Amino acid sequence: MFLIDLVNMTVIQAVDVAASGGYTVSYRARSIVAGGNTITGSIGSITGKMNFRKLYNRLGITKDGQGIGPHGDFYSDYRAWTPEEYRRVVEEHWKGYSAWIDRIAYHRDLSPAEVDSVARGRVWTGVQALDRKLVDRLGGLDVAVQMVKEAAGLPEDEAVTLWHLPKPEGFMASVLG
């Protein structure tokens, strides 16, 4: 993923993957450019924890723990959630998911229902994401640069400098770093 004009979040160009965390960074931009095959979306979330108590017992492993309060071992891998804890986890999970959907809807000028209809963890190609209004244009770096120039009011033929970050280190810097 390329981020172009980070200060103003004018244009983000998604190259290979703009899913989940990549889309989390992207959706706030004024415009998103994606390649036709860019994996886009994965707007969703999953919550859970592992309970390895039976495995530990089978292997003869015991654990001691100490926590403060009735839920001090809430994320312990040595017990399951109580029904009340599970209810709270589900409630908080959906509150977080809904907040994400609402933020995407606001920034993409869509309704929460429209975003949810293309979310739920599904991924799309760039072409499909364009049809679903998750990206604004198809293209590569050249299209993204042109859009930044337009947003900045620069002439189409204006030369611009592209910075590739992080800058490559020299041999000694990489050895000593």
Secondary structure by P-SEA (a helix, b strand, c coil): ccccccccccbbbbcccccaaaaaacccccbbbbccccccccccbbbbbbbaaaaaaaacbbbbbcccccccccccccccccaaaaaaaaaaaaaaaaaaaaaaaaaacccaaaaaaacccccccaaaaaaaccccccccaaaaaaaaaaaacccccbbbbbbcccccccaaaaaac
